[in-house]
Amino acid sequence: MSRYSIGTLAALTGLVMSASAALAVENFIPSGHIYAPYAGPLPTLNSPQDRVNSQADIYQSEIWHSQVRQKQFESDWQRLLNRDLSPIRHNGPIY
C-alpha cells in the first residue's frame, strides 16, 4: 500500500470510531440486567432481583439525564462567554 492510502484509511477509521461513540450517547439504554450467556434468564416479575434491576435502571437514567443537562448547560455557557449570539439549535428535547 502506498503511504497516502494508509493515512486515508487511518483517518477514515478514526472518523467512524468517533461517530459510533456519538451515536452510543444518543441511544442510551439502562442496563439493570446483565444480558450475557452466564447471566441466565430474566428474573420473575416483582422478585427481589427484578426490583433491584428496576431501581438500577432508574438510577442510571437519572444520572444520564443529569449529565445531558450539565453538558447542555456548559455548552450554552461557553456560547455566552464567547458572545456567540447565533440561534441555539438543540438536538432534541432538553431533559
Protein Blocks (a to p, Z undefined) as FASTA:
>chain_A
ZZklmmmmmmmmmmmmmmmmmmmmmmgccdfbacdfklopaddehiaklmmmmmmmmmmm
mmmmmmmmmmmmmmmmmmmmnopabdcddebjdZZ
